[in-house]
């Protein structure tokens, strides 16, 4: 059955309104009509069964037939703070992070960040990243689209206050492995900080440690920035989230 995404404000009582992007897909690509039934998610973890009541070229509406809590969301609230990489690597990172159940992605500018963009280009890039998160969430069957925040300086992000939950920093110069430094479960929320291609500078790692971050590496090999983040997220999901092995009967 087709599956679509709704903004939270698009759900009003038993009725829903599809935005222009989803309307184009259901009307022009799938050629759905009033009376057809689709699945939709409301962006807050609810999965809806919807019967279409009105379909035009620009908008579509429907009536909710049933609701249930999404079963694809991790119990771990997971934030990835990612140093801006070069090229289109950020898109791949967001895609993999979404598949791994991340709640929020915060792109940050660090001392060794090469990418610098003006406000206009930055706005367009943010829209593209948000679209990547939306498409990845749809592809992997998530009930919530991760938030992708605007780019900001790492020091500015850190200056806003300590993040909720466990704070972790991946640093290639730290010999201890992340898997060995994780505190015991349960952990409800975690934030993982990853540097760009050149890694984090020593003074940045020091400031993160002063803020309470657990500083760790990912083993004896140096991983690329687009590999390190997803590997760290997978370790956290395996330790605290929904990648934990379930005992068989």
Secondary structure, DSSP 8 states (H G I E B T S, - for coil): --EEE--GGGEETTEEEE-HHHHHIIIIIS---TT-EEEEE-SSSEEEEEEEEEE-SS-EEEEEEEEEE-SSS-SSEEEEEEE--STTHHHHHHHHHHHTT-SEEEEEE-TT------HHHHHHHHHHHHHHHHHHHHHHT-SS--EEEEEEEHHHHHHT---SSEEEEE-TT--SBHHHH---S--SEEEEEE--TT---HHHHHHHHHTT-EEEB-SSS---HHHHHHHHHHHHHHHHSTTS-----
